[in-house]
Amino acid sequence: MPLGACWAIEEAFQAAKNEAGLDHYQVRHYPAWYRHITLAMAAAAHLAALRAATGEKGDTEAT
């Protein structure tokens, strides 16, 4: 895997943490954690698709 791809993956996970609450769950049971991660990643993918459709750059900070 090229080094640049690693940075893109890390940036995608950071955006998912900031925008979709990927890291806002305290693990109690695996099924609940799995549902939370699945929904958070689906939300992050939806936000990325909306951003691509509207042509926004993708700044994660609100102004």
C-alpha positions in Angstrom: 0.0 0.0 0.0 1.5 3.4 -0.9 2.3 5.7 2.0 -0.2 8.3 0.7 -3.0 5.8 1.0 -2.4 5.4 4.7 -2.8 9.2 5.3 -6.1 9.2 3.4 -7.4 6.3 5.5 -6.4 8.1 8.7 -8.0 11.3 7.6 -11.2 9.4 6.7 -11.3 7.9 10.2 -10.6 11.3 11.8 -13.4 12.9 9.8 -15.8 10.0 10.9 -14.8 10.6 14.5 -15.5 14.4 14.3 -18.6 14.3 12.1 -20.4 11.1 12.8 -19.5 10.3 16.4 -17.5 7.2 15.6 -15.7 7.4 18.9 -18.7 8.3 21.2 -19.6 4.8 22.4 -18.4 3.0 25.5 -18.2 -0.7 24.7 -20.5 -2.8 26.9 -21.5 -5.7 24.5 -20.2 -6.6 21.0 -23.6 -6.5 19.2 -24.3 -3.0 20.4 -20.8 -1.8 19.5 -21.2 -3.4 16.1 -24.5 -1.6 15.5 -23.0 1.8 16.6 -19.9 1.4 14.4 -22.1 0.3 11.4 -24.4 3.3 11.7 -21.6 5.8 12.3 -19.7 4.6 9.2 -22.9 4.7 7.2 -23.5 8.2 8.3 -19.9 9.2 7.5 -20.2 7.6 4.0 -23.5 9.5 3.5 -21.8 12.8 4.5 -18.9 12.1 2.2 -21.3 11.5 -0.7 -23.2 14.7 0.0 -19.9 16.6 0.2 -18.8 15.1 -3.1 -22.2 15.9 -4.8 -22.1 19.5 -3.6 -18.4 20.0 -4.4 -17.4 21.1 -0.9 -13.8 20.8 0.1 -14.5 19.0 3.4 -13.4 21.1 6.2 -14.3 19.4 9.5 -14.3 22.6 11.6 -17.6 24.5 11.9 -17.3 28.3 11.3 
